[in-house]
């Protein structure tokens, strides 16, 4: 019985911001990527450090809660 391999996709800040904003075809593509069950999404600590300071500082909990 062969096991199905999961593809890893390493996300950068731009993909996550584009998905969050959800604007146009780029937003749709980013959301589809995040919803793809065949992908194992990988995000580095550096990406979280780039994304979270502003929403946390401005108390935008809706954005910050989508972190880890």
Order of alpha helices (4+ residues) and beta strands (2+ residues): beta-alpha-alpha-beta-alpha-alpha
